[in-house]
Amino acid sequence: MAKKKFNPLDILLVVIIVYLLGEIFLATYYYCEAHSQVKNTEKQIVVLEQENEKAKEEIRELQTQFMIEKFARENLGLAKNGETIIYFKNSLPKVNETQQVKNNFFQKLIENLLKLFKK
């Protein structure tokens, strides 16, 4: 059997083909990764847009005069002219001394805050 001699151009051609196949493989891989990231980002955008619409609707509802008055009455202890606000004292029994100290602190804090809003 006679030995076949390799031509340097044949070796160069094989190296170039292997290189190009590797580049095609990597490009395809990166394209698929980017495509999946785009799909995930599009899904996140849809979810965030839905949340944004819900938040806008909630803001619209909260900006009505009725909701503003309700918030002021329930959270700030405010009232319209001629209305009287009635506060009920906490009638729960004291659990222990440290709980009593905590309750007294918060009770005084709330009373002082309410004094700010009294006319």
N, C-alpha and C positions, 0 to 999 in steps of 0.2 A: 504494500500500500504506500502510495506516495504522499508525502506530507504536503498539505495545502498551505500555501503562503497567504497570510492576511495582508491585504492592502491597507495602508494607513487611512485611506479615504473611507473604506468600509467600516473600520473601527470608529472613526469620527462620526459617520452617519448613524451607527448604532447608538453611540453616546448621545447624539443630538435627539434621536427618537425617544430614548429613555428619559432624557431631561424634559422633553415636551410632554410626554405622557404624565410625568410627575407634576408638571405645572398644570396640566388640564385637571388632574385629580384634585390638587390643592384648590384651584379656582372653583371647581364644582363644590367642594366641601365648604369653602368660605361663603359661596353664594347661598347654599342651603341654610347655613347658620344665620346669615343676615336675613334671609327670607323668613325664617321662623321667628327671629327677633321682631321683625316688622309686624308679623301676625299677632304676636303677643302684645306689642305696643298698641296696635289698633284695638285689640280687645280691652286693654286698660283705658284707652281713650273713650271708648263707648261707655264703660262703667263710670268713669269720672264725669262724662257729660250727663249721664243720668243722675248722678249725685248732685251735680251742679244745678240741674233743673229742679230737683227736689228742694235744694237749699233756696233757690230763687223763689219758688212757690211758698216756702215757709216764711221767707222775708216779706213777701207780698201780704200773706195772711197776718203776720205780726205787725205790719204797718197800718192796719185798719185801726180806727179810733176805738172800737170795742176792745180789741186785744191790748192796745196801749193802756186803756183804763183798767182792764183786768190785771195786767202785769203790775201797774202802780198800786192797785188795791191789795193784791195777794203778796207781792214781794217787798214792796216799799212801805206798806201801811198807810198809804195816802187815801184821802177821801175828797169827794166833791163838797162844795160849800153847802152847809146845812145838814150834812150827814154826820153821824156820830160813830166813831170806831170803838168797839168793845173788845177788850183784851181779857182772855181767861188765864188765870194763874195756873201754873202746872201743879196739879194736886196729887202727883205720884208720890208714894212713900219713899223716903230716903233709904238707899241701899246700904251705904257705909260712909264713913267720914270723908274719904278721898273723893267718892262720887259726889258727896254734898258740896265739897269745895269746888269741884269742876262745875256742878250745876249752878252754884252761886256766881261763879265767874262768868259763865255764859249768860246767865239770867241778867246780871248787871250790865254786861256788854250789850245785850239786846235792848234793855231798858234805856241805856244811854243813846243807842242809835235811834230808837223811837222818839226820844226827846228832841232829837234834831229835826224831826219832821212834824212835830206838833206845832200847832199855831198858837 
